[in-house]
Amino acid sequence: MELNIHILNYLGGMLQPSLDGGQLEVFNPSNGKVYTHAPNSSAADVDLAVKSAQDAFPSWSNTAVEERSRILMKIADGIDDRFEELAYAETLDNGKPLWLSKQMDIPRAAANIRFFANAITQFSSESHETTGLSAINYTLRSPIGVVGCISPWNLPLYLFTWKIAPAIAAGNTVIAKPSEVTPLTASIFSEICMKVGLPPGVLNILHGQGHKVGEAMSRHPDIKALSFTGSTRVGREIASIAAPMFKKLSLEMGGKNPVIIFDDCNYEKMLKTVVRSSFINQGQICLCGSRIYVQRSVYDRFKQDFVAAAQNMKAGPPLEADTQTGAIVSQAHYEKILRHIETAKREGGTILCGGKPVFPAGHEDGWYISPTIIEGLPQHCTTNQDEIFGPVVTITAFESEEEVLAMANDSYYGLACSLWTENASRTHRMAKSIQTGIVWINTWLMRDLRTPFGGMKNSGVGREGGLEALRFFTEPKNVCIQY
């Protein structure tokens, strides 16, 4: 497919280069080559975007909810209209298999927009009668103003829309920064917004580096709230800047997610799902299971079957229909994952499969790593504690429920867990005791967009999704009337 690739900032309803004309190279992970350039924006561009958003806020915040909903629905329709183009662009930019972009990324982006277009029409105020004092209290929820949304490279359009949709639906105006590694679908999204008539300044998209654009957004006094998804390191830096300024913060950060497999599980369903939860999107999803704990009575069987399944997965060019894991998103991240694998070897781990670069014919300069399974590592080693964010998992045997619960919770992170058992009492005991924001029982990545999403400990602050997102992007005000 041929794309008309010309990435520009989207400010005040128009497409334009960065103010100083600076540009960044954008790479195709499948072959390691530069395929286009994107604006290398600066603090001056952030100032311009904020002015555009401020100018648009009075009108947009007072626009009827039904009209905001209608425009968002048209944006979702616009995503559907350009489905094939967006899927190809996501794969070109990110390196994920084309079938995955079509099955997950682009459909979910449209679903995000539609969900919040509908949710805002059902977002209601609360009122409370104070008996005995002849008083009534009611709560207003008003848009905050100009807000910032910073989204990552692993699910580019999927997570970009997940942030901006509730912000815009609630009546805010938005400065959005997609990852500089994967800017293409956000650029196409700009064109969709222009075509459907989103009022100028309601959404402003700035392309550029985090240490320039992201930091400027964090420091800008007129950006009142920030929603960020990315690494814990960057989230910590944002918080150190924004928290003393009393900005509202939602930080969705890293994960080192445990998978707990008991011997009474539905084995075939579990095996198929755990292969997927380990290696889909090249393991580059914050929810992927990277620490796999298996009850000893089924450990040897699982190890044999799991390794066989991983060895049969094709790591290769993302446009080929039989590719199961595509290219790693960037050379820097590719090299980081390989360093982690070398660290695991030094820590005494045994590589059961994978652990090496792959060089597909015709794509030898791309960034590919075969699905990697490691055993024999101690609980507190770097490999079992640090987020690798790639196609790398560890497997460990356990004896008892108490033992595996202690190991699962022994992490700086607390985002998600998947638990495999047919024991109902154990399900409820474990779900209550596991220190993660999400617990999947006998499934993985099954999402209802109405539910709260987020983690504990170093995995994040706040919750996204459903009414939680609309609450985050509004300010509550209590009004008390005595009659």
C-alpha positions in Angstrom: 0.0 0.0 0.0 1.3 3.5 -0.9 0.8 6.1 1.8 1.0 9.9 1.4 3.4 10.4 4.3 3.9 13.9 5.4 3.9 14.3 9.1 3.1 17.8 10.5 1.9 19.2 13.8 -1.8 19.9 14.2 -2.4 23.2 15.8 -5.5 25.4 15.7 -7.1 23.1 13.2 -4.2 23.4 10.7 -1.2 21.3 9.8 2.1 23.0 10.1 5.8 22.3 10.7 7.6 23.0 14.0 8.4 26.7 14.5 12.1 26.2 14.0 11.7 23.7 11.2 13.5 21.0 13.1 12.8 17.4 12.1 13.3 13.9 13.5 14.1 10.7 11.5 11.3 8.1 11.6 12.4 4.5 11.1 10.7 1.4 9.7 11.5 -1.3 12.2 11.1 -4.1 9.7 14.1 -3.0 7.7 15.9 -0.5 10.0 15.6 2.3 7.4 14.4 5.9 7.7 11.1 6.2 5.8 10.0 9.7 6.7 10.6 12.7 9.1 8.5 14.3 11.8 8.6 17.7 13.4 11.1 18.0 16.2 9.0 20.4 18.2 10.1 22.6 21.1 8.8 24.6 24.1 7.8 27.4 21.7 5.5 25.0 19.9 4.0 24.0 23.2 3.3 27.7 24.0 1.6 28.0 20.6 -0.5 24.9 21.2 -1.6 26.1 24.6 -2.7 29.4 23.2 -4.7 27.6 20.5 -6.3 25.4 23.2 -7.0 28.3 25.5 -8.8 30.1 22.7 -10.9 27.1 21.9 -11.8 26.2 25.5 -14.7 28.7 26.3 -16.7 27.6 23.3 -15.9 23.9 23.5 -16.6 23.6 27.2 -20.0 25.2 26.7 -20.8 23.1 23.7 -23.8 20.8 24.3 -22.9 17.3 25.4 -24.9 15.9 22.5 -22.9 17.9 20.0 -19.6 16.8 21.5 -20.8 13.2 21.3 -21.9 13.7 17.6 -18.5 15.0 16.6 -16.7 12.2 18.4 -18.9 9.6 16.6 -17.9 11.2 13.3 -14.2 10.9 14.2 -14.8 7.2 15.0 -16.5 6.8 11.6 -13.5 8.5 10.1 -11.2 5.9 11.6 -13.4 3.1 10.1 -13.3 4.9 6.7 -9.5 4.8 6.7 -9.1 1.4 8.4 -6.8 -0.3 5.9 -4.6 2.8 5.6 -4.3 3.2 9.4 -3.6 -0.5 9.9 -0.8 -0.5 7.3 0.6 2.8 8.8 0.6 1.3 12.3 2.5 -1.8 11.1 4.9 0.3 9.1 5.7 2.6 12.0 5.7 0.1 14.9 6.8 -3.2 13.4 3.9 -5.3 14.7 2.2 -7.8 12.4 -0.4 -6.4 10.0 -3.0 -8.9 11.2 -2.5 -7.6 14.7 -3.0 -3.9 13.7 -6.2 -5.0 12.0 -7.5 -7.2 14.8 -6.6 -5.0 17.8 -5.1 -1.6 17.3 -7.3 0.1 14.8 -10.6 -1.4 15.9 -9.9 -0.5 19.5 -9.0 3.1 18.6 -12.5 3.5 17.0 -14.1 1.7 20.0 -12.3 4.1 22.4 -13.8 7.1 20.6 -17.3 5.6 20.4 -17.3 4.5 24.1 -16.6 8.0 25.4 -18.9 9.6 22.9 -21.6 7.6 24.5 -20.3 7.7 28.1 -20.4 11.5 28.3 -24.1 11.5 27.6 -24.6 9.3 30.6 -22.2 11.1 32.9 -24.5 12.5 35.6 -24.1 14.7 38.7 -24.9 13.6 42.2 -27.3 15.2 44.6 -27.9 14.6 48.3 -30.7 15.8 50.5 -29.6 16.7 54.0 -32.6 15.7 56.1 -33.3 17.7 59.2 -31.5 20.8 57.9 -33.7 21.5 54.9 -30.7 21.5 52.6 -29.7 19.9 49.3 -26.2 19.3 48.0 -25.4 18.8 44.4 -22.1 18.2 42.6 -21.1 19.9 39.4 -18.4 18.3 37.2 -16.8 20.9 35.0 -14.0 20.5 32.4 -10.6 21.4 33.8 -9.4 23.5 30.9 -6.2 22.8 28.8 -4.9 19.3 29.5 -2.0 17.3 28.3 -2.0 13.7 27.0 1.3 11.8 26.4 1.0 8.4 24.8 3.5 5.6 24.1 4.9 3.8 21.1 3.7 0.2 21.8 0.0 0.7 20.9 0.2 4.1 19.2 -3.3 5.0 18.0 -5.0 2.6 20.5 -3.6 4.5 23.6 -3.6 7.9 21.9 -7.4 7.7 21.5 -7.8 6.1 24.9 -6.5 9.4 26.4 -7.8 12.1 24.2 -11.4 10.8 23.8 -12.5 11.3 27.5 -10.6 14.6 27.7 -12.4 16.0 24.7 -15.7 14.4 25.6 -15.7 16.1 29.0 -15.2 19.5 27.4 -11.5 20.0 27.8 -9.1 21.2 25.1 -6.1 19.0 24.6 -2.3 19.2 23.9 -1.4 15.6 22.8 2.1 14.2 22.2 2.3 10.8 20.5 5.6 9.0 20.8 8.3 10.4 18.4 9.1 6.7 17.5 5.6 6.1 16.1 4.0 9.4 14.9 2.3 8.2 11.7 -1.2 7.2 12.8 -1.6 10.3 15.0 -0.7 12.3 11.9 -3.5 10.6 9.9 -5.8 11.1 12.9 -5.2 14.9 12.5 -6.5 14.7 9.0 -9.6 12.8 10.2 -10.3 15.5 12.8 -10.0 18.2 10.1 -12.3 16.4 7.7 -15.1 15.9 10.3 -15.0 19.4 11.5 -13.6 19.2 15.0 -13.4 22.9 16.0 -9.9 24.4 15.7 -7.9 24.2 18.9 -9.9 21.5 20.6 -7.2 19.0 19.9 -3.6 20.0 19.2 -1.0 17.3 18.3 2.7 18.0 18.7 5.3 15.7 17.5 8.7 15.6 19.1 11.0 14.3 21.8 9.9 13.7 25.4 12.7 15.6 26.9 11.7 18.7 24.9 7.9 18.6 24.3 7.0 16.3 27.2 9.0 18.3 29.7 7.6 21.6 28.3 4.1 20.2 28.7 4.9 19.2 32.3 6.3 22.6 33.2 3.7 24.7 31.4 1.6 26.6 34.0 -1.5 26.7 31.8 -1.7 22.9 31.3 -3.8 21.9 34.3 -3.7 18.1 34.1 -1.4 15.5 32.5 -2.3 11.9 31.5 0.8 9.9 30.7 1.4 6.3 29.7 5.0 5.1 29.4 8.0 4.0 31.5 8.2 4.4 35.3 11.4 6.4 34.8 9.7 9.0 32.7 6.6 9.0 34.8 8.7 9.7 37.9 10.4 12.7 36.0 7.0 14.1 35.0 5.7 13.7 38.6 8.8 15.5 40.0 8.0 18.5 37.7 4.2 18.5 37.7 3.3 17.5 41.3 4.9 20.6 42.9 2.8 22.7 40.5 -0.3 20.8 41.8 -1.3 19.6 38.4 -3.7 16.7 38.2 -1.8 13.5 37.3 -2.7 10.2 35.8 0.4 8.0 35.4 0.1 4.6 33.8 3.6 3.1 33.9 5.5 -0.2 33.9 4.6 -3.8 34.8 6.3 -7.0 35.6 3.2 -9.1 35.6 2.9 -12.5 37.2 1.1 -15.4 35.5 0.1 -18.0 38.1 -0.7 -21.5 36.9 -2.2 -24.1 39.2 -2.5 -27.8 38.3 -6.3 -27.8 38.3 -6.5 -25.3 35.4 -8.0 -25.8 32.0 -4.6 -26.8 30.6 -5.2 -26.4 26.8 -6.9 -23.0 27.2 -4.2 -21.8 29.6 -1.3 -22.9 27.3 -2.8 -21.1 24.3 -3.5 -18.0 26.2 -0.1 -17.8 28.0 1.7 -18.1 24.7 -0.3 -15.1 23.5 0.1 -13.1 26.8 3.9 -13.7 26.7 4.7 -12.8 23.1 1.9 -10.9 21.3 3.1 -7.5 20.0 6.6 -8.7 20.6 5.9 -8.7 24.3 5.6 -4.9 24.1 2.4 -4.5 26.0 2.5 -3.3 29.6 0.0 -6.1 30.5 2.1 -9.0 29.1 2.8 -11.7 31.5 6.6 -11.8 32.0 7.0 -13.9 35.3 5.3 -17.3 34.9 4.9 -19.3 38.0 3.8 -23.0 37.5 2.7 -25.5 40.1 5.4 -28.1 40.3 3.1 -31.0 39.5 2.5 -29.6 36.0 5.8 -27.7 35.6 7.7 -30.2 33.3 4.7 -30.7 31.1 4.1 -27.0 30.8 7.8 -26.3 30.1 7.9 -28.8 27.3 4.7 -27.6 25.7 5.4 -23.9 26.2 8.9 -24.1 24.7 7.6 -26.1 21.7 4.9 -23.5 21.0 7.4 -20.6 21.3 9.9 -22.3 19.0 7.1 -22.7 16.4 6.3 -19.0 16.4 7.6 -17.1 13.3 9.5 -13.9 14.1 9.6 -12.1 10.8 8.5 -9.3 8.5 5.2 -7.8 9.8 3.5 -7.7 6.4 3.8 -11.5 5.9 0.5 -13.2 6.8 2.2 -16.1 8.8 4.4 -13.8 10.9 3.4 -14.2 14.6 5.9 -11.7 16.2 7.1 -8.8 14.2 10.0 -6.3 14.6 11.1 -4.6 17.8 10.0 -1.0 17.6 13.5 0.7 17.5 17.2 -0.1 17.4 17.7 1.3 20.9 15.0 -0.9 22.4 16.2 -4.0 20.4 19.7 -3.5 21.9 18.2 -3.0 25.4 16.3 -6.3 25.2 19.4 -8.2 24.0 21.4 -6.7 26.9 18.7 -8.0 29.3 19.1 -11.5 27.9 22.8 -11.4 28.4 22.2 -10.2 32.0 19.9 -13.2 32.5 22.7 -15.5 31.4 25.1 -13.9 33.8 22.6 -14.3 36.6 22.5 -18.1 36.0 19.5 -18.4 33.8 19.1 -21.2 31.3 17.8 -20.0 27.9 15.3 -22.7 26.9 14.5 -21.2 23.5 15.2 -18.0 21.6 17.4 -15.4 23.1 18.9 -14.4 19.8 18.4 -11.9 17.0 16.6 -13.1 13.9 17.6 -12.0 10.4 14.8 -12.7 8.0 15.7 -12.9 4.3 15.4 -9.4 2.7 15.0 -7.8 6.1 18.4 -8.5 7.6 18.8 -4.9 8.9 15.5 -5.0 10.8 15.2 -5.5 14.5 13.9 -9.0 15.3 14.3 -11.2 18.4 12.9 -14.7 18.7 10.5 -15.5 21.6 12.7 -16.2 24.6 12.0 -18.4 27.6 14.4 -18.5 30.6 14.4 -20.7 33.7 16.6 -21.2 36.8 16.7 -17.6 37.9 16.4 -16.4 41.6 13.4 -14.3 42.6 15.4 -11.2 43.3 17.6 -11.1 40.2 17.5 -8.2 37.8 15.7 -10.2 35.1 12.8 -11.1 37.5 12.5 -7.5 38.8 13.1 -5.1 35.9 10.6 -4.6 33.1 12.2 -5.8 29.9 9.2 -5.0 27.6 10.1 -7.5 24.9 9.5 -11.2 23.9 11.3 -12.5 27.1 9.7 -14.4 29.9 10.9 -16.4 32.9 9.4 -19.6 34.3 9.6 -20.8 37.9 8.1 -23.7 39.7 6.1 -23.4 43.0 4.6 -25.7 45.5 1.9 -23.9 47.5 -0.6 -21.1 47.2 1.2 -19.2 50.0 4.6 -19.5 48.2 3.4 -18.3 44.8 1.5 -15.4 46.3 4.6 -14.2 48.1 6.6 -14.4 44.8 4.0 -12.7 42.8 3.8 -9.8 45.1 7.5 -9.5 45.5 7.9 -6.8 42.9 8.2 -3.1 42.6 5.4 -3.2 40.1 1.7 -4.0 40.5 -0.2 -3.6 37.2 -1.8 -6.9 36.3 -1.9 -10.6 37.0 -3.4 -13.6 35.3 -4.4 -16.6 37.5 -5.3 -20.0 36.1 -7.3 -22.3 38.4 -10.8 -23.9 38.5 -10.9 -23.7 42.3 -13.5 -21.0 43.1 -12.5 -20.4 46.7 -8.8 -20.0 45.7 -9.9 -17.6 42.9 -11.4 -15.2 45.4 -8.6 -15.6 48.0 -5.9 -14.9 45.5 -7.7 -12.1 43.7 -8.1 -10.2 47.0 -4.4 -10.8 48.0 -2.6 -10.2 44.8 -1.1 -6.6 44.7 -2.1 -5.6 41.2 -4.7 -3.2 39.8 -6.1 -5.9 37.4 -6.5 -9.6 38.0 -7.6 -11.8 35.1 -9.0 -15.3 36.1 -8.7 -17.9 33.4 -8.3 -15.3 30.7 -6.0 -12.4 29.7 -6.5 -9.0 28.2 -10.3 -9.2 28.3 -11.3 -5.6 28.6 -14.6 -4.0 29.4 -14.1 -0.3 28.7 -16.4 0.6 31.6 -13.9 -0.8 34.2 -11.1 1.1 35.9 -7.6 0.5 34.5 -4.3 1.1 36.3 -1.8 -0.3 38.7 -0.3 -0.2 42.2 3.2 0.6 43.5 5.6 1.7 40.7 3.0 0.8 38.0 1.1 4.0 38.3 -1.0 6.7 40.0 -4.8 7.0 39.3 -7.1 5.0 37.1 -8.2 5.3 33.5 -11.2 3.9 31.7 -15.0 4.3 32.1 -16.2 6.9 34.4 -12.8 7.0 36.1 -11.4 8.8 33.1 -14.3 11.3 32.9 -13.8 12.0 36.6 -10.1 12.6 36.1 -10.7 15.1 33.3 -13.3 17.1 35.3 -13.3 19.1 38.5 -16.0 18.4 41.1 -17.7 21.3 42.8 -20.1 20.9 45.6 -23.1 23.3 45.8 -25.1 23.4 49.1 -28.5 25.2 49.3 -30.5 25.5 52.4 -34.2 26.0 51.7 
